[in-house]
Structures are given as structure tokens and as C-alpha cells.
Amino acid sequence: MSAPGCWTAIVLAGQRQGENVFARNHGVQLKALIPVGGRPMVARVIEALRAAPSVGDIIILAQEPDRLATVLPGDSRIRMARSQGGIAQSIRAVAGKDAPFPVLVVTADHALLTAEMIETFLRGSGGDVSAALVDRKVVEAAYPETRRTWLRFSDGDYSGANLFALTGEKAYAALDLWSGVEKDRKKALKLLTSFGPVLAVRALTRTISLDKALAALGKKVGVEARAVRLPFAEAAIDVDKEEDLELVEAILKRR
């Protein structure tokens, strides 16, 4: 159980190339400000973080942080910071400094995020780096219409849940690795093969489990990496495109 308020949350609210069109189609300039259920989706994420007992300070990373400040609640725990060249680089610039460890990383487009999801993830996290995932069976049982990107392993298919835990400075090695992939996604296969032919072949042929793959990758860069499987189908649904937004709106109406 995490001590109350011990985690610093970093909210990734920057905008990638092409997302400004999605935003403008909904009458706003930034993706994080797209209304979901009548409220900017970044405000929904902040609400979930404020309701999570384990979360203390909240740092919002964006290229233009001042444009987000107007929709946020007045709370001394909330601070703004300017993004760097990439996501991993931006996290590295504040993690362990303006954002003291341990750090929880979330995204501003996780409009269905709840305090329960956050606390469940943090209870399951450990080692140097943890990532939340949801089993495909869980997602499709609840929302068979949704289309996700699946990570395929011998023990099943998983979708990322945009929740990451970094417990200390050893996590910088994982961020550096992430930064390299982020700069050139086409080199992802080359990166995988750099970890050794056995691991590469097993990953490509789905003959390695999620936990063993993460453990092997972590060992190569000197970190202990852990996967946290969440039981919430909604944890895998973020707002990346129009059909995601329609699904999230429908889910919120049912709530």
C-alpha cells in the first residue's frame, strides 16, 4: 500500500504532429482540451489524480502549458512545466527533480481514468519501472467494437493502459531507451535485435510471455521492469481518434 500522497504524477498533455486537426474539429486548439462529456478531457484526468489517495503533487507537461491552465482547478498541488523535444526526454527533465520520485506517468487523453485504476496500478507496481496493461479478453468482453493496438505474447495479447511508474534514478535508463525508439520508430526492430537474437526471435514468434519479455529487456538495460495487469477494460481506452471519442462519450453516458 502506498503512503498517502507519496507519488508525484506527471501528466503528458503535449500535442503530437497531426493532433491539432483533431482538436480543431472539436472547436479547440489542443487535443487535451477536447470536450468529453462536456468537460476538457485533461480536466477529467486531473480529477482522477486528485481523488487518488496515493497521489500528491501533479506536474502537467505541455508545449504551451499556459493554454491549459485556464481549465484546471485551483489546487496548490498542480504545477505546469514545458515539454522538451520528445515524451521520454520531457519526463526525464523533471522526474526526480521538479517531480520527486516515485513518479506516476499518465496521459491527458485518458478520459476514463479513475482513482480506482490508479490505486490498483500503484499497488501492483514495483521494481524500477512498471507499466499497466489490459488483457485483450478483458477489453473485448466489455467493448468488442473497440480497435486497439495489441502487444502479442505467448500468454496473450495486451493493450497498454498509459500508466507508468518510475521509482528512482535507475528508471532513467528505461527513459533513454524509450527516447531512442521515439526518435525513429522504424528502428524498433533493429532495437529489438540489439538485445540479442534469442530474445528477438522469441518476441517475433510469440514464444515468450509478457513477464519474461519485460524481465529480459529490463535486465539488458539494468532495470527491474514489471507489468501490471489491470482488470478494467476502460483503462485501455484513450482518445486518439474520433471513434475513440464516440466510445468514451457512450461509456460516460452509461455511467
PyMOL commands that set and color helices and strands:
alter all, ss='L'
color gray80, all
select helices_A, chain A and resi 19-24+31-33+41-51+66-69+87-94+115-124+136-142+171-183+185-194+197-204+210-221+233-236+242-254
alter helices_A, ss='H'
color red, helices_A
select strands_A, chain A and resi 7-12+35-36+39-40+55-62+78-82+103-107+129-135+151-153+156-166+225-229
alter strands_A, ss='S'
color yellow, strands_A
deselect
rebuild
show_as cartoon
